[in-house]
Amino acid sequence: MKHSPKQLPEVGVRPKRVLSPSEQKSLATTAAASAIINDETNKWESKTARLKALRLAKEAADEAELAAQPPKAAPKSKAKAKVSRATKAK
């Protein structure tokens, strides 16, 4: 007599375990905490990306403004020759 496939359990398949009320509460708390943490992380990353884009745009505008200005002539320095004490005494 052969067994029908419905009567034989599949290899490697375990029946689902029933969770106790404390385990269910723990899983619910963990899921809620994970959702809050993920939400805060997404807010933080989006704020960082927004601020980085603003900073890069400002830096590009500043560079364009500097490039548009005519170069300033370097001031001529009136440096005096330094005289050391040894040469002064002679």
PyMOL Python script that loads the backbone (N, CA, C, O; Angstrom):
from pymol import cmd

cmd.read_pdbstr("""\
ATOM      1  N   MET A   1       0.838  -1.169   0.000  1.00  0.00           N
ATOM      2  CA  MET A   1       0.000   0.000   0.000  1.00  0.00           C
ATOM      3  C   MET A   1       0.890   1.241   0.000  1.00  0.00           C
ATOM      4  O   MET A   1       1.827   1.341   0.792  1.00  0.00           O
ATOM      5  N   LYS A   2       0.592   2.179  -0.888  1.00  0.00           N
ATOM      6  CA  LYS A   2       1.385   3.400  -1.023  1.00  0.00           C
ATOM      7  C   LYS A   2       0.746   4.520  -0.242  1.00  0.00           C
ATOM      8  O   LYS A   2      -0.474   4.580  -0.087  1.00  0.00           O
ATOM      9  N   HIS A   3       1.602   5.419   0.254  1.00  0.00           N
ATOM     10  CA  HIS A   3       1.096   6.602   0.945  1.00  0.00           C
ATOM     11  C   HIS A   3       0.874   7.707  -0.066  1.00  0.00           C
ATOM     12  O   HIS A   3       1.627   7.848  -1.029  1.00  0.00           O
ATOM     13  N   SER A   4      -0.143   8.470   0.158  1.00  0.00           N
ATOM     14  CA  SER A   4      -0.372   9.617  -0.713  1.00  0.00           C
ATOM     15  C   SER A   4       0.593  10.740  -0.293  1.00  0.00           C
ATOM     16  O   SER A   4       1.015  10.782   0.863  1.00  0.00           O
ATOM     17  N   PRO A   5       0.944  11.644  -1.210  1.00  0.00           N
ATOM     18  CA  PRO A   5       1.892  12.712  -0.883  1.00  0.00           C
ATOM     19  C   PRO A   5       1.396  13.615   0.252  1.00  0.00           C
ATOM     20  O   PRO A   5       2.218  14.227   0.934  1.00  0.00           O
ATOM     21  N   LYS A   6       0.120  13.715   0.471  1.00  0.00           N
ATOM     22  CA  LYS A   6      -0.414  14.575   1.523  1.00  0.00           C
ATOM     23  C   LYS A   6      -0.121  13.999   2.904  1.00  0.00           C
ATOM     24  O   LYS A   6      -0.047  14.750   3.876  1.00  0.00           O
ATOM     25  N   GLN A   7       0.041  12.735   3.005  1.00  0.00           N
ATOM     26  CA  GLN A   7       0.260  12.111   4.298  1.00  0.00           C
ATOM     27  C   GLN A   7       1.716  12.183   4.743  1.00  0.00           C
ATOM     28  O   GLN A   7       1.981  12.117   5.944  1.00  0.00           O
ATOM     29  N   LEU A   8       2.659  12.313   3.833  1.00  0.00           N
ATOM     30  CA  LEU A   8       4.074  12.351   4.185  1.00  0.00           C
ATOM     31  C   LEU A   8       4.520  13.804   4.351  1.00  0.00           C
ATOM     32  O   LEU A   8       4.253  14.643   3.490  1.00  0.00           O
ATOM     33  N   PRO A   9       5.194  14.093   5.448  1.00  0.00           N
ATOM     34  CA  PRO A   9       5.700  15.464   5.612  1.00  0.00           C
ATOM     35  C   PRO A   9       6.867  15.707   4.662  1.00  0.00           C
ATOM     36  O   PRO A   9       7.614  14.786   4.331  1.00  0.00           O
ATOM     37  N   GLU A  10       7.013  16.948   4.233  1.00  0.00           N
ATOM     38  CA  GLU A  10       8.112  17.291   3.332  1.00  0.00           C
ATOM     39  C   GLU A  10       9.421  17.298   4.120  1.00  0.00           C
ATOM     40  O   GLU A  10       9.443  17.583   5.318  1.00  0.00           O
ATOM     41  N   VAL A  11      10.471  16.989   3.444  1.00  0.00           N
ATOM     42  CA  VAL A  11      11.781  16.946   4.075  1.00  0.00           C
ATOM     43  C   VAL A  11      12.260  18.378   4.318  1.00  0.00           C
ATOM     44  O   VAL A  11      12.210  19.214   3.416  1.00  0.00           O
ATOM     45  N   GLY A  12      12.721  18.656   5.532  1.00  0.00           N
ATOM     46  CA  GLY A  12      13.261  19.971   5.854  1.00  0.00           C
ATOM     47  C   GLY A  12      12.215  21.007   6.220  1.00  0.00           C
ATOM     48  O   GLY A  12      12.574  22.153   6.488  1.00  0.00           O
ATOM     49  N   VAL A  13      10.967  20.664   6.244  1.00  0.00           N
ATOM     50  CA  VAL A  13       9.911  21.614   6.592  1.00  0.00           C
ATOM     51  C   VAL A  13       9.483  21.357   8.021  1.00  0.00           C
ATOM     52  O   VAL A  13       9.137  20.234   8.387  1.00  0.00           O
ATOM     53  N   ARG A  14       9.511  22.405   8.826  1.00  0.00           N
ATOM     54  CA  ARG A  14       9.090  22.279  10.210  1.00  0.00           C
ATOM     55  C   ARG A  14       7.777  23.011  10.395  1.00  0.00           C
ATOM     56  O   ARG A  14       7.530  24.013   9.723  1.00  0.00           O
ATOM     57  N   PRO A  15       6.947  22.542  11.272  1.00  0.00           N
ATOM     58  CA  PRO A  15       5.697  23.272  11.522  1.00  0.00           C
ATOM     59  C   PRO A  15       6.004  24.594  12.219  1.00  0.00           C
ATOM     60  O   PRO A  15       6.972  24.696  12.973  1.00  0.00           O
ATOM     61  N   LYS A  16       5.178  25.601  11.962  1.00  0.00           N
ATOM     62  CA  LYS A  16       5.387  26.912  12.562  1.00  0.00           C
ATOM     63  C   LYS A  16       5.149  26.835  14.057  1.00  0.00           C
ATOM     64  O   LYS A  16       4.207  26.202  14.532  1.00  0.00           O
ATOM     65  N   ARG A  17       6.034  27.500  14.780  1.00  0.00           N
ATOM     66  CA  ARG A  17       5.954  27.513  16.222  1.00  0.00           C
ATOM     67  C   ARG A  17       4.956  28.570  16.666  1.00  0.00           C
ATOM     68  O   ARG A  17       4.886  29.649  16.077  1.00  0.00           O
ATOM     69  N   VAL A  18       4.197  28.268  17.686  1.00  0.00           N
ATOM     70  CA  VAL A  18       3.235  29.222  18.229  1.00  0.00           C
ATOM     71  C   VAL A  18       3.981  30.096  19.241  1.00  0.00           C
ATOM     72  O   VAL A  18       4.642  29.594  20.150  1.00  0.00           O
ATOM     73  N   LEU A  19       3.859  31.410  19.061  1.00  0.00           N
ATOM     74  CA  LEU A  19       4.562  32.339  19.946  1.00  0.00           C
ATOM     75  C   LEU A  19       3.757  32.594  21.209  1.00  0.00           C
ATOM     76  O   LEU A  19       2.528  32.671  21.185  1.00  0.00           O
ATOM     77  N   SER A  20       4.478  32.722  22.303  1.00  0.00           N
ATOM     78  CA  SER A  20       3.822  33.045  23.564  1.00  0.00           C
ATOM     79  C   SER A  20       3.439  34.525  23.547  1.00  0.00           C
ATOM     80  O   SER A  20       3.957  35.278  22.722  1.00  0.00           O
ATOM     81  N   PRO A  21       2.546  34.959  24.435  1.00  0.00           N
ATOM     82  CA  PRO A  21       2.156  36.379  24.464  1.00  0.00           C
ATOM     83  C   PRO A  21       3.342  37.316  24.697  1.00  0.00           C
ATOM     84  O   PRO A  21       3.392  38.399  24.114  1.00  0.00           O
ATOM     85  N   SER A  22       4.283  36.919  25.531  1.00  0.00           N
ATOM     86  CA  SER A  22       5.448  37.784  25.769  1.00  0.00           C
ATOM     87  C   SER A  22       6.321  37.884  24.520  1.00  0.00           C
ATOM     88  O   SER A  22       6.875  38.945  24.235  1.00  0.00           O
ATOM     89  N   GLU A  23       6.446  36.778  23.771  1.00  0.00           N
ATOM     90  CA  GLU A  23       7.211  36.799  22.526  1.00  0.00           C
ATOM     91  C   GLU A  23       6.520  37.666  21.474  1.00  0.00           C
ATOM     92  O   GLU A  23       7.178  38.387  20.723  1.00  0.00           O
ATOM     93  N   GLN A  24       5.193  37.590  21.427  1.00  0.00           N
ATOM     94  CA  GLN A  24       4.433  38.423  20.485  1.00  0.00           C
ATOM     95  C   GLN A  24       4.620  39.901  20.815  1.00  0.00           C
ATOM     96  O   GLN A  24       4.805  40.724  19.918  1.00  0.00           O
ATOM     97  N   LYS A  25       4.571  40.233  22.103  1.00  0.00           N
ATOM     98  CA  LYS A  25       4.747  41.626  22.532  1.00  0.00           C
ATOM     99  C   LYS A  25       6.169  42.099  22.199  1.00  0.00           C
ATOM    100  O   LYS A  25       6.364  43.232  21.759  1.00  0.00           O
ATOM    101  N   SER A  26       7.141  41.235  22.410  1.00  0.00           N
ATOM    102  CA  SER A  26       8.531  41.577  22.113  1.00  0.00           C
ATOM    103  C   SER A  26       8.722  41.832  20.620  1.00  0.00           C
ATOM    104  O   SER A  26       9.405  42.780  20.233  1.00  0.00           O
ATOM    105  N   LEU A  27       8.126  40.995  19.791  1.00  0.00           N
ATOM    106  CA  LEU A  27       8.230  41.185  18.341  1.00  0.00           C
ATOM    107  C   LEU A  27       7.541  42.476  17.902  1.00  0.00           C
ATOM    108  O   LEU A  27       8.046  43.180  17.027  1.00  0.00           O
ATOM    109  N   ALA A  28       6.398  42.790  18.500  1.00  0.00           N
ATOM    110  CA  ALA A  28       5.688  44.021  18.158  1.00  0.00           C
ATOM    111  C   ALA A  28       6.511  45.243  18.554  1.00  0.00           C
ATOM    112  O   ALA A  28       6.580  46.216  17.804  1.00  0.00           O
ATOM    113  N   THR A  29       7.132  45.195  19.728  1.00  0.00           N
ATOM    114  CA  THR A  29       7.975  46.300  20.187  1.00  0.00           C
ATOM    115  C   THR A  29       9.180  46.472  19.277  1.00  0.00           C
ATOM    116  O   THR A  29       9.542  47.594  18.924  1.00  0.00           O
ATOM    117  N   THR A  30       9.795  45.374  18.902  1.00  0.00           N
ATOM    118  CA  THR A  30      10.951  45.418  18.019  1.00  0.00           C
ATOM    119  C   THR A  30      10.573  46.004  16.658  1.00  0.00           C
ATOM    120  O   THR A  30      11.314  46.813  16.099  1.00  0.00           O
ATOM    121  N   ALA A  31       9.429  45.597  16.132  1.00  0.00           N
ATOM    122  CA  ALA A  31       8.983  46.114  14.843  1.00  0.00           C
ATOM    123  C   ALA A  31       8.707  47.610  14.919  1.00  0.00           C
ATOM    124  O   ALA A  31       9.061  48.349  14.000  1.00  0.00           O
ATOM    125  N   ALA A  32       8.079  48.067  16.004  1.00  0.00           N
ATOM    126  CA  ALA A  32       7.787  49.489  16.169  1.00  0.00           C
ATOM    127  C   ALA A  32       9.083  50.292  16.293  1.00  0.00           C
ATOM    128  O   ALA A  32       9.219  51.355  15.688  1.00  0.00           O
ATOM    129  N   ALA A  33      10.024  49.785  17.074  1.00  0.00           N
ATOM    130  CA  ALA A  33      11.301  50.482  17.242  1.00  0.00           C
ATOM    131  C   ALA A  33      12.060  50.540  15.920  1.00  0.00           C
ATOM    132  O   ALA A  33      12.647  51.569  15.587  1.00  0.00           O
ATOM    133  N   SER A  34      12.051  49.456  15.176  1.00  0.00           N
ATOM    134  CA  SER A  34      12.730  49.433  13.876  1.00  0.00           C
ATOM    135  C   SER A  34      12.106  50.440  12.915  1.00  0.00           C
ATOM    136  O   SER A  34      12.815  51.111  12.165  1.00  0.00           O
ATOM    137  N   ALA A  35      10.780  50.543  12.940  1.00  0.00           N
ATOM    138  CA  ALA A  35      10.100  51.505  12.068  1.00  0.00           C
ATOM    139  C   ALA A  35      10.491  52.933  12.425  1.00  0.00           C
ATOM    140  O   ALA A  35      10.734  53.750  11.536  1.00  0.00           O
ATOM    141  N   ILE A  36      10.555  53.241  13.713  1.00  0.00           N
ATOM    142  CA  ILE A  36      10.938  54.588  14.162  1.00  0.00           C
ATOM    143  C   ILE A  36      12.387  54.886  13.772  1.00  0.00           C
ATOM    144  O   ILE A  36      12.687  55.969  13.268  1.00  0.00           O
ATOM    145  N   ILE A  37      13.270  53.942  14.002  1.00  0.00           N
ATOM    146  CA  ILE A  37      14.688  54.137  13.673  1.00  0.00           C
ATOM    147  C   ILE A  37      14.869  54.324  12.178  1.00  0.00           C
ATOM    148  O   ILE A  37      15.616  55.206  11.756  1.00  0.00           O
ATOM    149  N   ASN A  38      14.202  53.514  11.369  1.00  0.00           N
ATOM    150  CA  ASN A  38      14.309  53.636   9.914  1.00  0.00           C
ATOM    151  C   ASN A  38      13.781  54.984   9.437  1.00  0.00           C
ATOM    152  O   ASN A  38      14.360  55.589   8.535  1.00  0.00           O
ATOM    153  N   ASP A  39      12.687  55.463  10.032  1.00  0.00           N
ATOM    154  CA  ASP A  39      12.115  56.755   9.668  1.00  0.00           C
ATOM    155  C   ASP A  39      13.097  57.883   9.988  1.00  0.00           C
ATOM    156  O   ASP A  39      13.318  58.772   9.166  1.00  0.00           O
ATOM    157  N   GLU A  40      13.681  57.840  11.184  1.00  0.00           N
ATOM    158  CA  GLU A  40      14.648  58.870  11.573  1.00  0.00           C
ATOM    159  C   GLU A  40      15.894  58.825  10.683  1.00  0.00           C
ATOM    160  O   GLU A  40      16.438  59.869  10.323  1.00  0.00           O
ATOM    161  N   THR A  41      16.341  57.626  10.330  1.00  0.00           N
ATOM    162  CA  THR A  41      17.506  57.487   9.460  1.00  0.00           C
ATOM    163  C   THR A  41      17.216  58.077   8.084  1.00  0.00           C
ATOM    164  O   THR A  41      18.058  58.774   7.517  1.00  0.00           O
ATOM    165  N   ASN A  42      16.039  57.805   7.549  1.00  0.00           N
ATOM    166  CA  ASN A  42      15.672  58.353   6.243  1.00  0.00           C
ATOM    167  C   ASN A  42      15.601  59.881   6.288  1.00  0.00           C
ATOM    168  O   ASN A  42      16.042  60.547   5.352  1.00  0.00           O
ATOM    169  N   LYS A  43      15.049  60.440   7.369  1.00  0.00           N
ATOM    170  CA  LYS A  43      14.998  61.899   7.513  1.00  0.00           C
ATOM    171  C   LYS A  43      16.402  62.478   7.570  1.00  0.00           C
ATOM    172  O   LYS A  43      16.688  63.488   6.926  1.00  0.00           O
ATOM    173  N   TRP A  44      17.281  61.840   8.340  1.00  0.00           N
ATOM    174  CA  TRP A  44      18.654  62.313   8.498  1.00  0.00           C
ATOM    175  C   TRP A  44      19.389  62.283   7.161  1.00  0.00           C
ATOM    176  O   TRP A  44      20.071  63.243   6.804  1.00  0.00           O
ATOM    177  N   GLU A  45      19.250  61.178   6.418  1.00  0.00           N
ATOM    178  CA  GLU A  45      19.934  61.049   5.129  1.00  0.00           C
ATOM    179  C   GLU A  45      19.415  62.058   4.115  1.00  0.00           C
ATOM    180  O   GLU A  45      20.198  62.621   3.350  1.00  0.00           O
ATOM    181  N   SER A  46      18.103  62.293   4.096  1.00  0.00           N
ATOM    182  CA  SER A  46      17.555  63.257   3.139  1.00  0.00           C
ATOM    183  C   SER A  46      17.994  64.676   3.490  1.00  0.00           C
ATOM    184  O   SER A  46      18.273  65.473   2.595  1.00  0.00           O
ATOM    185  N   LYS A  47      18.059  64.998   4.777  1.00  0.00           N
ATOM    186  CA  LYS A  47      18.516  66.325   5.200  1.00  0.00           C
ATOM    187  C   LYS A  47      19.980  66.512   4.818  1.00  0.00           C
ATOM    188  O   LYS A  47      20.365  67.574   4.330  1.00  0.00           O
ATOM    189  N   THR A  48      20.796  65.484   5.039  1.00  0.00           N
ATOM    190  CA  THR A  48      22.212  65.557   4.693  1.00  0.00           C
ATOM    191  C   THR A  48      22.388  65.762   3.188  1.00  0.00           C
ATOM    192  O   THR A  48      23.202  66.583   2.765  1.00  0.00           O
ATOM    193  N   ALA A  49      21.637  65.026   2.388  1.00  0.00           N
ATOM    194  CA  ALA A  49      21.731  65.159   0.936  1.00  0.00           C
ATOM    195  C   ALA A  49      21.296  66.557   0.487  1.00  0.00           C
ATOM    196  O   ALA A  49      21.915  67.140  -0.403  1.00  0.00           O
ATOM    197  N   ARG A  50      20.238  67.096   1.095  1.00  0.00           N
ATOM    198  CA  ARG A  50      19.743  68.425   0.737  1.00  0.00           C
ATOM    199  C   ARG A  50      20.784  69.491   1.081  1.00  0.00           C
ATOM    200  O   ARG A  50      21.060  70.379   0.275  1.00  0.00           O
ATOM    201  N   LEU A  51      21.357  69.397   2.281  1.00  0.00           N
ATOM    202  CA  LEU A  51      22.358  70.378   2.687  1.00  0.00           C
ATOM    203  C   LEU A  51      23.631  70.279   1.845  1.00  0.00           C
ATOM    204  O   LEU A  51      24.265  71.295   1.561  1.00  0.00           O
ATOM    205  N   LYS A  52      24.005  69.074   1.450  1.00  0.00           N
ATOM    206  CA  LYS A  52      25.179  68.898   0.608  1.00  0.00           C
ATOM    207  C   LYS A  52      24.952  69.533  -0.759  1.00  0.00           C
ATOM    208  O   LYS A  52      25.841  70.189  -1.301  1.00  0.00           O
ATOM    209  N   ALA A  53      23.756  69.336  -1.312  1.00  0.00           N
ATOM    210  CA  ALA A  53      23.434  69.934  -2.609  1.00  0.00           C
ATOM    211  C   ALA A  53      23.464  71.459  -2.524  1.00  0.00           C
ATOM    212  O   ALA A  53      23.963  72.118  -3.436  1.00  0.00           O
ATOM    213  N   LEU A  54      22.937  72.024  -1.438  1.00  0.00           N
ATOM    214  CA  LEU A  54      22.967  73.477  -1.258  1.00  0.00           C
ATOM    215  C   LEU A  54      24.403  73.984  -1.125  1.00  0.00           C
ATOM    216  O   LEU A  54      24.756  75.016  -1.696  1.00  0.00           O
ATOM    217  N   ARG A  55      25.228  73.256  -0.372  1.00  0.00           N
ATOM    218  CA  ARG A  55      26.624  73.662  -0.194  1.00  0.00           C
ATOM    219  C   ARG A  55      27.370  73.631  -1.513  1.00  0.00           C
ATOM    220  O   ARG A  55      28.114  74.561  -1.825  1.00  0.00           O
ATOM    221  N   LEU A  56      27.182  72.572  -2.295  1.00  0.00           N
ATOM    222  CA  LEU A  56      27.862  72.468  -3.586  1.00  0.00           C
ATOM    223  C   LEU A  56      27.406  73.569  -4.543  1.00  0.00           C
ATOM    224  O   LEU A  56      28.214  74.122  -5.290  1.00  0.00           O
ATOM    225  N   ALA A  57      26.110  73.884  -4.518  1.00  0.00           N
ATOM    226  CA  ALA A  57      25.600  74.956  -5.374  1.00  0.00           C
ATOM    227  C   ALA A  57      26.194  76.298  -4.964  1.00  0.00           C
ATOM    228  O   ALA A  57      26.560  77.103  -5.821  1.00  0.00           O
ATOM    229  N   LYS A  58      26.293  76.541  -3.666  1.00  0.00           N
ATOM    230  CA  LYS A  58      26.867  77.800  -3.179  1.00  0.00           C
ATOM    231  C   LYS A  58      28.339  77.893  -3.551  1.00  0.00           C
ATOM    232  O   LYS A  58      28.801  78.954  -3.971  1.00  0.00           O
ATOM    233  N   GLU A  59      29.084  76.800  -3.405  1.00  0.00           N
ATOM    234  CA  GLU A  59      30.499  76.807  -3.766  1.00  0.00           C
ATOM    235  C   GLU A  59      30.676  77.063  -5.259  1.00  0.00           C
ATOM    236  O   GLU A  59      31.583  77.796  -5.652  1.00  0.00           O
ATOM    237  N   ALA A  60      29.825  76.471  -6.096  1.00  0.00           N
ATOM    238  CA  ALA A  60      29.907  76.689  -7.537  1.00  0.00           C
ATOM    239  C   ALA A  60      29.598  78.148  -7.869  1.00  0.00           C
ATOM    240  O   ALA A  60      30.254  78.736  -8.728  1.00  0.00           O
ATOM    241  N   ALA A  61      28.604  78.739  -7.198  1.00  0.00           N
ATOM    242  CA  ALA A  61      28.264  80.142  -7.437  1.00  0.00           C
ATOM    243  C   ALA A  61      29.411  81.050  -7.002  1.00  0.00           C
ATOM    244  O   ALA A  61      29.724  82.024  -7.686  1.00  0.00           O
ATOM    245  N   ASP A  62      30.032  80.741  -5.881  1.00  0.00           N
ATOM    246  CA  ASP A  62      31.165  81.540  -5.407  1.00  0.00           C
ATOM    247  C   ASP A  62      32.341  81.462  -6.379  1.00  0.00           C
ATOM    248  O   ASP A  62      32.986  82.474  -6.655  1.00  0.00           O
ATOM    249  N   GLU A  63      32.623  80.265  -6.898  1.00  0.00           N
ATOM    250  CA  GLU A  63      33.711  80.105  -7.860  1.00  0.00           C
ATOM    251  C   GLU A  63      33.409  80.860  -9.149  1.00  0.00           C
ATOM    252  O   GLU A  63      34.307  81.468  -9.733  1.00  0.00           O
ATOM    253  N   ALA A  64      32.155  80.829  -9.599  1.00  0.00           N
ATOM    254  CA  ALA A  64      31.776  81.548 -10.813  1.00  0.00           C
ATOM    255  C   ALA A  64      31.909  83.053 -10.598  1.00  0.00           C
ATOM    256  O   ALA A  64      32.326  83.777 -11.503  1.00  0.00           O
ATOM    257  N   GLU A  65      31.560  83.521  -9.415  1.00  0.00           N
ATOM    258  CA  GLU A  65      31.677  84.947  -9.099  1.00  0.00           C
ATOM    259  C   GLU A  65      33.138  85.378  -9.087  1.00  0.00           C
ATOM    260  O   GLU A  65      33.477  86.445  -9.599  1.00  0.00           O
ATOM    261  N   LEU A  66      34.009  84.548  -8.501  1.00  0.00           N
ATOM    262  CA  LEU A  66      35.434  84.868  -8.488  1.00  0.00           C
ATOM    263  C   LEU A  66      36.028  84.852  -9.893  1.00  0.00           C
ATOM    264  O   LEU A  66      36.889  85.672 -10.211  1.00  0.00           O
ATOM    265  N   ALA A  67      35.579  83.935 -10.728  1.00  0.00           N
ATOM    266  CA  ALA A  67      36.087  83.845 -12.093  1.00  0.00           C
ATOM    267  C   ALA A  67      35.634  85.039 -12.920  1.00  0.00           C
ATOM    268  O   ALA A  67      36.342  85.459 -13.835  1.00  0.00           O
ATOM    269  N   ALA A  68      34.456  85.597 -12.611  1.00  0.00           N
ATOM    270  CA  ALA A  68      33.929  86.725 -13.374  1.00  0.00           C
ATOM    271  C   ALA A  68      34.636  88.028 -13.024  1.00  0.00           C
ATOM    272  O   ALA A  68      34.659  88.944 -13.846  1.00  0.00           O
ATOM    273  N   GLN A  69      35.213  88.141 -11.834  1.00  0.00           N
ATOM    274  CA  GLN A  69      35.896  89.365 -11.429  1.00  0.00           C
ATOM    275  C   GLN A  69      37.260  89.451 -12.105  1.00  0.00           C
ATOM    276  O   GLN A  69      37.931  88.436 -12.291  1.00  0.00           O
ATOM    277  N   PRO A  70      37.666  90.660 -12.470  1.00  0.00           N
ATOM    278  CA  PRO A  70      39.000  90.784 -13.069  1.00  0.00           C
ATOM    279  C   PRO A  70      40.056  90.529 -12.007  1.00  0.00           C
ATOM    280  O   PRO A  70      39.855  90.852 -10.837  1.00  0.00           O
ATOM    281  N   PRO A  71      41.168  89.957 -12.406  1.00  0.00           N
ATOM    282  CA  PRO A  71      42.212  89.668 -11.415  1.00  0.00           C
ATOM    283  C   PRO A  71      42.811  90.962 -10.882  1.00  0.00           C
ATOM    284  O   PRO A  71      43.012  91.918 -11.632  1.00  0.00           O
ATOM    285  N   LYS A  72      43.086  90.987  -9.615  1.00  0.00           N
ATOM    286  CA  LYS A  72      43.674  92.162  -8.984  1.00  0.00           C
ATOM    287  C   LYS A  72      45.186  92.113  -9.172  1.00  0.00           C
ATOM    288  O   LYS A  72      45.797  91.045  -9.149  1.00  0.00           O
ATOM    289  N   ALA A  73      45.781  93.303  -9.361  1.00  0.00           N
ATOM    290  CA  ALA A  73      47.228  93.371  -9.495  1.00  0.00           C
ATOM    291  C   ALA A  73      47.851  93.133  -8.128  1.00  0.00           C
ATOM    292  O   ALA A  73      47.354  93.618  -7.111  1.00  0.00           O
ATOM    293  N   ALA A  74      48.911  92.402  -8.118  1.00  0.00           N
ATOM    294  CA  ALA A  74      49.580  92.101  -6.859  1.00  0.00           C
ATOM    295  C   ALA A  74      50.248  93.376  -6.361  1.00  0.00           C
ATOM    296  O   ALA A  74      50.947  94.037  -7.129  1.00  0.00           O
ATOM    297  N   PRO A  75      50.053  93.735  -5.110  1.00  0.00           N
ATOM    298  CA  PRO A  75      50.684  94.953  -4.592  1.00  0.00           C
ATOM    299  C   PRO A  75      52.203  94.765  -4.510  1.00  0.00           C
ATOM    300  O   PRO A  75      52.706  93.697  -4.163  1.00  0.00           O
ATOM    301  N   LYS A  76      52.909  95.849  -4.844  1.00  0.00           N
ATOM    302  CA  LYS A  76      54.369  95.783  -4.779  1.00  0.00           C
ATOM    303  C   LYS A  76      54.784  95.953  -3.333  1.00  0.00           C
ATOM    304  O   LYS A  76      54.347  96.872  -2.641  1.00  0.00           O
ATOM    305  N   SER A  77      55.613  95.070  -2.906  1.00  0.00           N
ATOM    306  CA  SER A  77      56.047  95.151  -1.510  1.00  0.00           C
ATOM    307  C   SER A  77      57.265  96.057  -1.405  1.00  0.00           C
ATOM    308  O   SER A  77      58.129  96.061  -2.282  1.00  0.00           O
ATOM    309  N   LYS A  78      57.322  96.799  -0.356  1.00  0.00           N
ATOM    310  CA  LYS A  78      58.458  97.678  -0.091  1.00  0.00           C
ATOM    311  C   LYS A  78      59.248  97.063   1.054  1.00  0.00           C
ATOM    312  O   LYS A  78      59.300  97.603   2.159  1.00  0.00           O
ATOM    313  N   ALA A  79      59.842  95.954   0.774  1.00  0.00           N
ATOM    314  CA  ALA A  79      60.581  95.236   1.806  1.00  0.00           C
ATOM    315  C   ALA A  79      61.942  95.872   1.986  1.00  0.00           C
ATOM    316  O   ALA A  79      62.650  96.132   1.012  1.00  0.00           O
ATOM    317  N   LYS A  80      62.297  96.116   3.195  1.00  0.00           N
ATOM    318  CA  LYS A  80      63.613  96.661   3.510  1.00  0.00           C
ATOM    319  C   LYS A  80      64.576  95.510   3.740  1.00  0.00           C
ATOM    320  O   LYS A  80      64.196  94.436   4.206  1.00  0.00           O
ATOM    321  N   ALA A  81      65.795  95.756   3.409  1.00  0.00           N
ATOM    322  CA  ALA A  81      66.813  94.727   3.636  1.00  0.00           C
ATOM    323  C   ALA A  81      67.060  94.630   5.127  1.00  0.00           C
ATOM    324  O   ALA A  81      67.215  95.647   5.802  1.00  0.00           O
ATOM    325  N   LYS A  82      67.098  93.445   5.630  1.00  0.00           N
ATOM    326  CA  LYS A  82      67.346  93.242   7.053  1.00  0.00           C
ATOM    327  C   LYS A  82      68.847  93.295   7.311  1.00  0.00           C
ATOM    328  O   LYS A  82      69.657  92.715   6.587  1.00  0.00           O
ATOM    329  N   VAL A  83      69.166  93.995   8.341  1.00  0.00           N
ATOM    330  CA  VAL A  83      70.559  94.118   8.697  1.00  0.00           C
ATOM    331  C   VAL A  83      70.758  93.373  10.007  1.00  0.00           C
ATOM    332  O   VAL A  83      70.080  93.638  11.000  1.00  0.00           O
ATOM    333  N   SER A  84      71.676  92.459   9.993  1.00  0.00           N
ATOM    334  CA  SER A  84      71.917  91.682  11.209  1.00  0.00           C
ATOM    335  C   SER A  84      72.850  92.475  12.120  1.00  0.00           C
ATOM    336  O   SER A  84      73.528  93.402  11.677  1.00  0.00           O
ATOM    337  N   ARG A  85      72.874  92.112  13.351  1.00  0.00           N
ATOM    338  CA  ARG A  85      73.722  92.810  14.338  1.00  0.00           C
ATOM    339  C   ARG A  85      75.204  92.658  13.977  1.00  0.00           C
ATOM    340  O   ARG A  85      76.001  93.564  14.221  1.00  0.00           O
ATOM    341  N   ALA A  86      75.563  91.530  13.406  1.00  0.00           N
ATOM    342  CA  ALA A  86      76.967  91.300  13.076  1.00  0.00           C
ATOM    343  C   ALA A  86      77.441  92.290  12.026  1.00  0.00           C
ATOM    344  O   ALA A  86      78.564  92.786  12.111  1.00  0.00           O
ATOM    345  N   THR A  87      76.610  92.586  11.044  1.00  0.00           N
ATOM    346  CA  THR A  87      77.002  93.522  10.014  1.00  0.00           C
ATOM    347  C   THR A  87      76.922  94.944  10.491  1.00  0.00           C
ATOM    348  O   THR A  87      77.662  95.794   9.997  1.00  0.00           O
ATOM    349  N   LYS A  88      76.047  95.240  11.439  1.00  0.00           N
ATOM    350  CA  LYS A  88      75.930  96.587  11.997  1.00  0.00           C
ATOM    351  C   LYS A  88      77.170  96.969  12.807  1.00  0.00           C
ATOM    352  O   LYS A  88      77.625  98.112  12.761  1.00  0.00           O
ATOM    353  N   ALA A  89      77.699  96.018  13.532  1.00  0.00           N
ATOM    354  CA  ALA A  89      78.830  96.277  14.415  1.00  0.00           C
ATOM    355  C   ALA A  89      80.100  96.556  13.645  1.00  0.00           C
ATOM    356  O   ALA A  89      80.997  97.206  14.181  1.00  0.00           O
ATOM    357  N   LYS A  90      80.213  96.113  12.461  1.00  0.00           N
ATOM    358  CA  LYS A  90      81.438  96.279  11.678  1.00  0.00           C
ATOM    359  C   LYS A  90      81.625  97.670  11.219  1.00  0.00           C
ATOM    360  O   LYS A  90      82.611  97.970  10.547  1.00  0.00           O
TER     361      LYS A  90
END
""", "prot")
cmd.dss("prot")
cmd.show_as("cartoon", "prot")
cmd.util.cbc("prot")
cmd.orient("prot")
